Amino acid sequence: MNKIVAVEDLGLKDYKDTWDYQEELFKNIVDTKIKNRREEAGLETPNHFLFVEHP
């Protein structure tokens, strides 16, 4: 189990831009899990903790 967490401070950012970024992060996690199941790759899935303020 991956216990490393990437902490990012996105600062003041538009809601839609932030949503799109989170969707990209989520897609990467899902892709990694799919690869692990298909190929038994054993890759760790990344963890993210985002700080953001919306205008």
mmCIF file as Biopython writes it, N, C-alpha, C and O atoms, coordinates in Angstrom:
data_model
#
loop_
_atom_site.group_PDB
_atom_site.id
_atom_site.type_symbol
_atom_site.label_atom_id
_atom_site.label_alt_id
_atom_site.label_comp_id
_atom_site.label_asym_id
_atom_site.label_entity_id
_atom_site.label_seq_id
_atom_site.pdbx_PDB_ins_code
_atom_site.Cartn_x
_atom_site.Cartn_y
_atom_site.Cartn_z
_atom_site.occupancy
_atom_site.B_iso_or_equiv
_atom_site.auth_seq_id
_atom_site.auth_asym_id
_atom_site.pdbx_PDB_model_num
ATOM 1   N N  . MET A ? 1  ? 0.839   -1.167 0.000   1.0 0.0 1  A 1 
ATOM 2   C CA . MET A ? 1  ? 0.000   0.000  0.000   1.0 0.0 1  A 1 
ATOM 3   C C  . MET A ? 1  ? 0.894   1.244  0.000   1.0 0.0 1  A 1 
ATOM 4   O O  . MET A ? 1  ? 1.842   1.345  0.779   1.0 0.0 1  A 1 
ATOM 5   N N  . ASN A ? 2  ? 0.575   2.178  -0.880  1.0 0.0 2  A 1 
ATOM 6   C CA . ASN A ? 2  ? 1.328   3.422  -0.990  1.0 0.0 2  A 1 
ATOM 7   C C  . ASN A ? 2  ? 0.874   4.397  0.094   1.0 0.0 2  A 1 
ATOM 8   O O  . ASN A ? 2  ? -0.297  4.772  0.141   1.0 0.0 2  A 1 
ATOM 9   N N  . LYS A ? 3  ? 1.789   4.805  0.956   1.0 0.0 3  A 1 
ATOM 10  C CA . LYS A ? 3  ? 1.461   5.748  2.026   1.0 0.0 3  A 1 
ATOM 11  C C  . LYS A ? 3  ? 1.968   7.150  1.726   1.0 0.0 3  A 1 
ATOM 12  O O  . LYS A ? 3  ? 1.835   8.053  2.552   1.0 0.0 3  A 1 
ATOM 13  N N  . ILE A ? 4  ? 2.544   7.333  0.555   1.0 0.0 4  A 1 
ATOM 14  C CA . ILE A ? 4  ? 3.051   8.648  0.167   1.0 0.0 4  A 1 
ATOM 15  C C  . ILE A ? 4  ? 1.902   9.478  -0.398  1.0 0.0 4  A 1 
ATOM 16  O O  . ILE A ? 4  ? 1.117   9.001  -1.218  1.0 0.0 4  A 1 
ATOM 17  N N  . VAL A ? 5  ? 1.819   10.726 0.053   1.0 0.0 5  A 1 
ATOM 18  C CA . VAL A ? 5  ? 0.768   11.630 -0.414  1.0 0.0 5  A 1 
ATOM 19  C C  . VAL A ? 5  ? 1.420   12.867 -1.017  1.0 0.0 5  A 1 
ATOM 20  O O  . VAL A ? 5  ? 2.237   13.529 -0.378  1.0 0.0 5  A 1 
ATOM 21  N N  . ALA A ? 6  ? 1.047   13.166 -2.249  1.0 0.0 6  A 1 
ATOM 22  C CA . ALA A ? 6  ? 1.525   14.386 -2.903  1.0 0.0 6  A 1 
ATOM 23  C C  . ALA A ? 6  ? 0.609   15.527 -2.477  1.0 0.0 6  A 1 
ATOM 24  O O  . ALA A ? 6  ? -0.588  15.511 -2.766  1.0 0.0 6  A 1 
ATOM 25  N N  . VAL A ? 7  ? 1.171   16.511 -1.793  1.0 0.0 7  A 1 
ATOM 26  C CA . VAL A ? 7  ? 0.405   17.664 -1.332  1.0 0.0 7  A 1 
ATOM 27  C C  . VAL A ? 7  ? 0.661   18.815 -2.292  1.0 0.0 7  A 1 
ATOM 28  O O  . VAL A ? 7  ? 1.807   19.167 -2.568  1.0 0.0 7  A 1 
ATOM 29  N N  . GLU A ? 8  ? -0.426  19.396 -2.798  1.0 0.0 8  A 1 
ATOM 30  C CA . GLU A ? 8  ? -0.306  20.511 -3.735  1.0 0.0 8  A 1 
ATOM 31  C C  . GLU A ? 8  ? -1.167  21.675 -3.271  1.0 0.0 8  A 1 
ATOM 32  O O  . GLU A ? 8  ? -2.334  21.494 -2.922  1.0 0.0 8  A 1 
ATOM 33  N N  . ASP A ? 9  ? -0.597  22.850 -3.270  1.0 0.0 9  A 1 
ATOM 34  C CA . ASP A ? 9  ? -1.343  24.072 -3.003  1.0 0.0 9  A 1 
ATOM 35  C C  . ASP A ? 9  ? -1.577  24.749 -4.344  1.0 0.0 9  A 1 
ATOM 36  O O  . ASP A ? 9  ? -0.660  25.336 -4.919  1.0 0.0 9  A 1 
ATOM 37  N N  . LEU A ? 10 ? -2.795  24.667 -4.835  1.0 0.0 10 A 1 
ATOM 38  C CA . LEU A ? 10 ? -3.133  25.229 -6.141  1.0 0.0 10 A 1 
ATOM 39  C C  . LEU A ? 10 ? -3.435  26.722 -6.069  1.0 0.0 10 A 1 
ATOM 40  O O  . LEU A ? 10 ? -3.567  27.387 -7.096  1.0 0.0 10 A 1 
ATOM 41  N N  . GLY A ? 11 ? -3.542  27.238 -4.858  1.0 0.0 11 A 1 
ATOM 42  C CA . GLY A ? 11 ? -3.814  28.661 -4.691  1.0 0.0 11 A 1 
ATOM 43  C C  . GLY A ? 11 ? -5.229  29.015 -5.125  1.0 0.0 11 A 1 
ATOM 44  O O  . GLY A ? 11 ? -6.155  28.217 -4.986  1.0 0.0 11 A 1 
ATOM 45  N N  . LEU A ? 12 ? -5.378  30.217 -5.649  1.0 0.0 12 A 1 
ATOM 46  C CA . LEU A ? 12 ? -6.673  30.701 -6.135  1.0 0.0 12 A 1 
ATOM 47  C C  . LEU A ? 12 ? -6.845  30.224 -7.568  1.0 0.0 12 A 1 
ATOM 48  O O  . LEU A ? 12 ? -6.090  30.610 -8.460  1.0 0.0 12 A 1 
ATOM 49  N N  . LYS A ? 13 ? -7.850  29.379 -7.777  1.0 0.0 13 A 1 
ATOM 50  C CA . LYS A ? 13 ? -8.013  28.777 -9.096  1.0 0.0 13 A 1 
ATOM 51  C C  . LYS A ? 13 ? -9.492  28.621 -9.419  1.0 0.0 13 A 1 
ATOM 52  O O  . LYS A ? 13 ? -10.310 28.346 -8.541  1.0 0.0 13 A 1 
ATOM 53  N N  . ASP A ? 14 ? -9.817  28.797 -10.678 1.0 0.0 14 A 1 
ATOM 54  C CA . ASP A ? 14 ? -11.186 28.655 -11.161 1.0 0.0 14 A 1 
ATOM 55  C C  . ASP A ? 14 ? -11.717 27.247 -10.872 1.0 0.0 14 A 1 
ATOM 56  O O  . ASP A ? 14 ? -10.972 26.268 -10.935 1.0 0.0 14 A 1 
ATOM 57  N N  . TYR A ? 15 ? -13.003 27.159 -10.558 1.0 0.0 15 A 1 
ATOM 58  C CA . TYR A ? 15 ? -13.618 25.885 -10.204 1.0 0.0 15 A 1 
ATOM 59  C C  . TYR A ? 15 ? -13.489 24.867 -11.333 1.0 0.0 15 A 1 
ATOM 60  O O  . TYR A ? 15 ? -13.079 23.731 -11.094 1.0 0.0 15 A 1 
ATOM 61  N N  . LYS A ? 16 ? -13.832 25.257 -12.552 1.0 0.0 16 A 1 
ATOM 62  C CA . LYS A ? 16 ? -13.804 24.337 -13.703 1.0 0.0 16 A 1 
ATOM 63  C C  . LYS A ? 16 ? -12.386 23.845 -13.978 1.0 0.0 16 A 1 
ATOM 64  O O  . LYS A ? 16 ? -12.187 22.658 -14.236 1.0 0.0 16 A 1 
ATOM 65  N N  . ASP A ? 17 ? -11.410 24.730 -13.927 1.0 0.0 17 A 1 
ATOM 66  C CA . ASP A ? 17 ? -10.015 24.323 -14.141 1.0 0.0 17 A 1 
ATOM 67  C C  . ASP A ? 17 ? -9.574  23.303 -13.090 1.0 0.0 17 A 1 
ATOM 68  O O  . ASP A ? 17 ? -8.881  22.334 -13.402 1.0 0.0 17 A 1 
ATOM 69  N N  . THR A ? 18 ? -9.980  23.535 -11.855 1.0 0.0 18 A 1 
ATOM 70  C CA . THR A ? 18 ? -9.627  22.625 -10.768 1.0 0.0 18 A 1 
ATOM 71  C C  . THR A ? 18 ? -10.313 21.278 -10.944 1.0 0.0 18 A 1 
ATOM 72  O O  . THR A ? 18 ? -9.708  20.228 -10.727 1.0 0.0 18 A 1 
ATOM 73  N N  . TRP A ? 19 ? -11.578 21.317 -11.338 1.0 0.0 19 A 1 
ATOM 74  C CA . TRP A ? 19 ? -12.327 20.081 -11.588 1.0 0.0 19 A 1 
ATOM 75  C C  . TRP A ? 19 ? -11.635 19.254 -12.676 1.0 0.0 19 A 1 
ATOM 76  O O  . TRP A ? 19 ? -11.453 18.046 -12.528 1.0 0.0 19 A 1 
ATOM 77  N N  . ASP A ? 20 ? -11.255 19.916 -13.761 1.0 0.0 20 A 1 
ATOM 78  C CA . ASP A ? 20 ? -10.577 19.226 -14.862 1.0 0.0 20 A 1 
ATOM 79  C C  . ASP A ? 20 ? -9.265  18.594 -14.390 1.0 0.0 20 A 1 
ATOM 80  O O  . ASP A ? 20 ? -8.930  17.478 -14.789 1.0 0.0 20 A 1 
ATOM 81  N N  . TYR A ? 21 ? -8.535  19.303 -13.550 1.0 0.0 21 A 1 
ATOM 82  C CA . TYR A ? 21 ? -7.274  18.784 -13.024 1.0 0.0 21 A 1 
ATOM 83  C C  . TYR A ? 21 ? -7.516  17.536 -12.165 1.0 0.0 21 A 1 
ATOM 84  O O  . TYR A ? 21 ? -6.791  16.547 -12.270 1.0 0.0 21 A 1 
ATOM 85  N N  . GLN A ? 22 ? -8.541  17.600 -11.319 1.0 0.0 22 A 1 
ATOM 86  C CA . GLN A ? 22 ? -8.866  16.450 -10.480 1.0 0.0 22 A 1 
ATOM 87  C C  . GLN A ? 22 ? -9.309  15.255 -11.327 1.0 0.0 22 A 1 
ATOM 88  O O  . GLN A ? 22 ? -8.980  14.111 -11.011 1.0 0.0 22 A 1 
ATOM 89  N N  . GLU A ? 23 ? -10.043 15.515 -12.385 1.0 0.0 23 A 1 
ATOM 90  C CA . GLU A ? 23 ? -10.455 14.446 -13.300 1.0 0.0 23 A 1 
ATOM 91  C C  . GLU A ? 23 ? -9.230  13.778 -13.931 1.0 0.0 23 A 1 
ATOM 92  O O  . GLU A ? 23 ? -9.195  12.557 -14.086 1.0 0.0 23 A 1 
ATOM 93  N N  . GLU A ? 24 ? -8.240  14.571 -14.290 1.0 0.0 24 A 1 
ATOM 94  C CA . GLU A ? 24 ? -7.000  14.047 -14.872 1.0 0.0 24 A 1 
ATOM 95  C C  . GLU A ? 24 ? -6.260  13.166 -13.862 1.0 0.0 24 A 1 
ATOM 96  O O  . GLU A ? 24 ? -5.791  12.081 -14.207 1.0 0.0 24 A 1 
ATOM 97  N N  . LEU A ? 25 ? -6.158  13.633 -12.618 1.0 0.0 25 A 1 
ATOM 98  C CA . LEU A ? 25 ? -5.507  12.841 -11.574 1.0 0.0 25 A 1 
ATOM 99  C C  . LEU A ? 25 ? -6.244  11.518 -11.363 1.0 0.0 25 A 1 
ATOM 100 O O  . LEU A ? 25 ? -5.623  10.462 -11.246 1.0 0.0 25 A 1 
ATOM 101 N N  . PHE A ? 26 ? -7.570  11.592 -11.317 1.0 0.0 26 A 1 
ATOM 102 C CA . PHE A ? 26 ? -8.383  10.401 -11.099 1.0 0.0 26 A 1 
ATOM 103 C C  . PHE A ? 26 ? -8.226  9.407  -12.248 1.0 0.0 26 A 1 
ATOM 104 O O  . PHE A ? 26 ? -8.118  8.202  -12.020 1.0 0.0 26 A 1 
ATOM 105 N N  . LYS A ? 27 ? -8.213  9.909  -13.473 1.0 0.0 27 A 1 
ATOM 106 C CA . LYS A ? 27 ? -8.049  9.046  -14.648 1.0 0.0 27 A 1 
ATOM 107 C C  . LYS A ? 27 ? -6.717  8.300  -14.580 1.0 0.0 27 A 1 
ATOM 108 O O  . LYS A ? 27 ? -6.649  7.114  -14.900 1.0 0.0 27 A 1 
ATOM 109 N N  . ASN A ? 28 ? -5.665  8.993  -14.167 1.0 0.0 28 A 1 
ATOM 110 C CA . ASN A ? 28 ? -4.357  8.348  -14.039 1.0 0.0 28 A 1 
ATOM 111 C C  . ASN A ? 28 ? -4.378  7.222  -12.999 1.0 0.0 28 A 1 
ATOM 112 O O  . ASN A ? 28 ? -3.752  6.180  -13.193 1.0 0.0 28 A 1 
ATOM 113 N N  . ILE A ? 29 ? -5.095  7.437  -11.909 1.0 0.0 29 A 1 
ATOM 114 C CA . ILE A ? 29 ? -5.212  6.411  -10.877 1.0 0.0 29 A 1 
ATOM 115 C C  . ILE A ? 29 ? -5.965  5.198  -11.420 1.0 0.0 29 A 1 
ATOM 116 O O  . ILE A ? 29 ? -5.545  4.057  -11.225 1.0 0.0 29 A 1 
ATOM 117 N N  . VAL A ? 30 ? -7.078  5.454  -12.099 1.0 0.0 30 A 1 
ATOM 118 C CA . VAL A ? 30 ? -7.871  4.360  -12.667 1.0 0.0 30 A 1 
ATOM 119 C C  . VAL A ? 30 ? -7.054  3.590  -13.700 1.0 0.0 30 A 1 
ATOM 120 O O  . VAL A ? 30 ? -7.076  2.359  -13.714 1.0 0.0 30 A 1 
ATOM 121 N N  . ASP A ? 31 ? -6.337  4.301  -14.562 1.0 0.0 31 A 1 
ATOM 122 C CA . ASP A ? 31 ? -5.502  3.647  -15.575 1.0 0.0 31 A 1 
ATOM 123 C C  . ASP A ? 31 ? -4.441  2.753  -14.933 1.0 0.0 31 A 1 
ATOM 124 O O  . ASP A ? 31 ? -4.165  1.657  -15.422 1.0 0.0 31 A 1 
ATOM 125 N N  . THR A ? 32 ? -3.853  3.224  -13.845 1.0 0.0 32 A 1 
ATOM 126 C CA . THR A ? 32 ? -2.851  2.428  -13.131 1.0 0.0 32 A 1 
ATOM 127 C C  . THR A ? 32 ? -3.473  1.160  -12.558 1.0 0.0 32 A 1 
ATOM 128 O O  . THR A ? 32 ? -2.880  0.085  -12.638 1.0 0.0 32 A 1 
ATOM 129 N N  . LYS A ? 33 ? -4.666  1.283  -11.980 1.0 0.0 33 A 1 
ATOM 130 C CA . LYS A ? 33 ? -5.337  0.113  -11.411 1.0 0.0 33 A 1 
ATOM 131 C C  . LYS A ? 33 ? -5.709  -0.895 -12.493 1.0 0.0 33 A 1 
ATOM 132 O O  . LYS A ? 33 ? -5.594  -2.102 -12.285 1.0 0.0 33 A 1 
ATOM 133 N N  . ILE A ? 34 ? -6.150  -0.407 -13.639 1.0 0.0 34 A 1 
ATOM 134 C CA . ILE A ? 34 ? -6.486  -1.299 -14.754 1.0 0.0 34 A 1 
ATOM 135 C C  . ILE A ? 34 ? -5.238  -2.039 -15.222 1.0 0.0 34 A 1 
ATOM 136 O O  . ILE A ? 34 ? -5.272  -3.247 -15.457 1.0 0.0 34 A 1 
ATOM 137 N N  . LYS A ? 35 ? -4.141  -1.307 -15.356 1.0 0.0 35 A 1 
ATOM 138 C CA . LYS A ? 35 ? -2.883  -1.935 -15.775 1.0 0.0 35 A 1 
ATOM 139 C C  . LYS A ? 35 ? -2.441  -2.993 -14.765 1.0 0.0 35 A 1 
ATOM 140 O O  . LYS A ? 35 ? -1.983  -4.070 -15.149 1.0 0.0 35 A 1 
ATOM 141 N N  . ASN A ? 36 ? -2.576  -2.690 -13.493 1.0 0.0 36 A 1 
ATOM 142 C CA . ASN A ? 36 ? -2.198  -3.651 -12.453 1.0 0.0 36 A 1 
ATOM 143 C C  . ASN A ? 36 ? -3.005  -4.939 -12.559 1.0 0.0 36 A 1 
ATOM 144 O O  . ASN A ? 36 ? -2.466  -6.028 -12.358 1.0 0.0 36 A 1 
ATOM 145 N N  . ARG A ? 37 ? -4.273  -4.825 -12.869 1.0 0.0 37 A 1 
ATOM 146 C CA . ARG A ? 37 ? -5.117  -6.026 -12.964 1.0 0.0 37 A 1 
ATOM 147 C C  . ARG A ? 37 ? -4.824  -6.828 -14.220 1.0 0.0 37 A 1 
ATOM 148 O O  . ARG A ? 37 ? -4.813  -8.058 -14.191 1.0 0.0 37 A 1 
ATOM 149 N N  . ARG A ? 38 ? -4.586  -6.131 -15.319 1.0 0.0 38 A 1 
ATOM 150 C CA . ARG A ? 38 ? -4.349  -6.822 -16.591 1.0 0.0 38 A 1 
ATOM 151 C C  . ARG A ? 38 ? -2.973  -7.467 -16.650 1.0 0.0 38 A 1 
ATOM 152 O O  . ARG A ? 38 ? -2.823  -8.588 -17.136 1.0 0.0 38 A 1 
ATOM 153 N N  . GLU A ? 39 ? -1.975  -6.753 -16.154 1.0 0.0 39 A 1 
ATOM 154 C CA . GLU A ? 39 ? -0.593  -7.201 -16.315 1.0 0.0 39 A 1 
ATOM 155 C C  . GLU A ? 39 ? 0.062   -7.639 -15.009 1.0 0.0 39 A 1 
ATOM 156 O O  . GLU A ? 39 ? 1.231   -8.025 -14.994 1.0 0.0 39 A 1 
ATOM 157 N N  . GLU A ? 40 ? -0.687  -7.578 -13.924 1.0 0.0 40 A 1 
ATOM 158 C CA . GLU A ? 40 ? -0.120  -7.850 -12.602 1.0 0.0 40 A 1 
ATOM 159 C C  . GLU A ? 40 ? 1.162   -7.045 -12.405 1.0 0.0 40 A 1 
ATOM 160 O O  . GLU A ? 40 ? 2.179   -7.558 -11.938 1.0 0.0 40 A 1 
ATOM 161 N N  . ALA A ? 41 ? 1.081   -5.777 -12.774 1.0 0.0 41 A 1 
ATOM 162 C CA . ALA A ? 41 ? 2.255   -4.902 -12.758 1.0 0.0 41 A 1 
ATOM 163 C C  . ALA A ? 41 ? 2.703   -4.524 -11.346 1.0 0.0 41 A 1 
ATOM 164 O O  . ALA A ? 41 ? 3.893   -4.312 -11.115 1.0 0.0 41 A 1 
ATOM 165 N N  . GLY A ? 42 ? 1.783   -4.437 -10.419 1.0 0.0 42 A 1 
ATOM 166 C CA . GLY A ? 42 ? 2.142   -4.084 -9.051  1.0 0.0 42 A 1 
ATOM 167 C C  . GLY A ? 42 ? 2.545   -2.630 -8.867  1.0 0.0 42 A 1 
ATOM 168 O O  . GLY A ? 42 ? 3.262   -2.294 -7.925  1.0 0.0 42 A 1 
ATOM 169 N N  . LEU A ? 43 ? 2.082   -1.767 -9.767  1.0 0.0 43 A 1 
ATOM 170 C CA . LEU A ? 43 ? 2.394   -0.339 -9.646  1.0 0.0 43 A 1 
ATOM 171 C C  . LEU A ? 43 ? 1.580   0.278  -8.516  1.0 0.0 43 A 1 
ATOM 172 O O  . LEU A ? 43 ? 0.412   -0.058 -8.324  1.0 0.0 43 A 1 
ATOM 173 N N  . GLU A ? 44 ? 2.204   1.179  -7.773  1.0 0.0 44 A 1 
ATOM 174 C CA . GLU A ? 44 ? 1.482   1.863  -6.704  1.0 0.0 44 A 1 
ATOM 175 C C  . GLU A ? 44 ? 0.627   2.977  -7.291  1.0 0.0 44 A 1 
ATOM 176 O O  . GLU A ? 44 ? 1.037   3.662  -8.228  1.0 0.0 44 A 1 
ATOM 177 N N  . THR A ? 45 ? -0.558  3.147  -6.733  1.0 0.0 45 A 1 
ATOM 178 C CA . THR A ? 45 ? -1.406  4.253  -7.172  1.0 0.0 45 A 1 
ATOM 179 C C  . THR A ? 45 ? -1.032  5.501  -6.379  1.0 0.0 45 A 1 
ATOM 180 O O  . THR A ? 45 ? -0.810  5.428  -5.170  1.0 0.0 45 A 1 
ATOM 181 N N  . PRO A ? 46 ? -0.962  6.638  -7.054  1.0 0.0 46 A 1 
ATOM 182 C CA . PRO A ? 46 ? -0.596  7.865  -6.361  1.0 0.0 46 A 1 
ATOM 183 C C  . PRO A ? 46 ? -1.741  8.390  -5.495  1.0 0.0 46 A 1 
ATOM 184 O O  . PRO A ? 46 ? -2.916  8.172  -5.792  1.0 0.0 46 A 1 
ATOM 185 N N  . ASN A ? 47 ? -1.375  9.080  -4.426  1.0 0.0 47 A 1 
ATOM 186 C CA . ASN A ? 47 ? -2.339  9.735  -3.544  1.0 0.0 47 A 1 
ATOM 187 C C  . ASN A ? 47 ? -2.111  11.240 -3.622  1.0 0.0 47 A 1 
ATOM 188 O O  . ASN A ? 47 ? -0.971  11.701 -3.684  1.0 0.0 47 A 1 
ATOM 189 N N  . HIS A ? 48 ? -3.204  12.001 -3.619  1.0 0.0 48 A 1 
ATOM 190 C CA . HIS A ? 48 ? -3.109  13.454 -3.759  1.0 0.0 48 A 1 
ATOM 191 C C  . HIS A ? 48 ? -3.945  14.141 -2.684  1.0 0.0 48 A 1 
ATOM 192 O O  . HIS A ? 48 ? -5.031  13.683 -2.330  1.0 0.0 48 A 1 
ATOM 193 N N  . PHE A ? 49 ? -3.417  15.239 -2.180  1.0 0.0 49 A 1 
ATOM 194 C CA . PHE A ? 49 ? -4.146  16.100 -1.250  1.0 0.0 49 A 1 
ATOM 195 C C  . PHE A ? 49 ? -4.010  17.512 -1.792  1.0 0.0 49 A 1 
ATOM 196 O O  . PHE A ? 49 ? -2.914  18.072 -1.822  1.0 0.0 49 A 1 
ATOM 197 N N  . LEU A ? 50 ? -5.126  18.085 -2.221  1.0 0.0 50 A 1 
ATOM 198 C CA . LEU A ? 50 ? -5.097  19.385 -2.889  1.0 0.0 50 A 1 
ATOM 199 C C  . LEU A ? 50 ? -5.694  20.472 -2.009  1.0 0.0 50 A 1 
ATOM 200 O O  . LEU A ? 50 ? -6.758  20.297 -1.414  1.0 0.0 50 A 1 
ATOM 201 N N  . PHE A ? 51 ? -4.996  21.590 -1.936  1.0 0.0 51 A 1 
ATOM 202 C CA . PHE A ? 51 ? -5.531  22.800 -1.325  1.0 0.0 51 A 1 
ATOM 203 C C  . PHE A ? 51 ? -5.857  23.757 -2.457  1.0 0.0 51 A 1 
ATOM 204 O O  . PHE A ? 51 ? -5.037  23.968 -3.351  1.0 0.0 51 A 1 
ATOM 205 N N  . VAL A ? 52 ? -7.049  24.336 -2.424  1.0 0.0 52 A 1 
ATOM 206 C CA . VAL A ? 52 ? -7.430  25.275 -3.472  1.0 0.0 52 A 1 
ATOM 207 C C  . VAL A ? 52 ? -8.467  26.248 -2.925  1.0 0.0 52 A 1 
ATOM 208 O O  . VAL A ? 52 ? -9.272  25.908 -2.058  1.0 0.0 52 A 1 
ATOM 209 N N  . GLU A ? 53 ? -8.427  27.449 -3.447  1.0 0.0 53 A 1 
ATOM 210 C CA . GLU A ? 53 ? -9.427  28.462 -3.112  1.0 0.0 53 A 1 
ATOM 211 C C  . GLU A ? 53 ? -10.067 28.898 -4.421  1.0 0.0 53 A 1 
ATOM 212 O O  . GLU A ? 53 ? -9.379  29.215 -5.391  1.0 0.0 53 A 1 
ATOM 213 N N  . HIS A ? 54 ? -11.405 28.909 -4.430  1.0 0.0 54 A 1 
ATOM 214 C CA . HIS A ? 54 ? -12.121 29.332 -5.631  1.0 0.0 54 A 1 
ATOM 215 C C  . HIS A ? 54 ? -12.562 30.790 -5.482  1.0 0.0 54 A 1 
ATOM 216 O O  . HIS A ? 54 ? -12.964 31.223 -4.402  1.0 0.0 54 A 1 
ATOM 217 N N  . PRO A ? 55 ? -12.477 31.543 -6.595  1.0 0.0 55 A 1 
ATOM 218 C CA . PRO A ? 55 ? -12.897 32.956 -6.519  1.0 0.0 55 A 1 
ATOM 219 C C  . PRO A ? 55 ? -14.396 33.107 -6.298  1.0 0.0 55 A 1 
ATOM 220 O O  . PRO A ? 55 ? -14.897 34.228 -6.213  1.0 0.0 55 A 1 
#
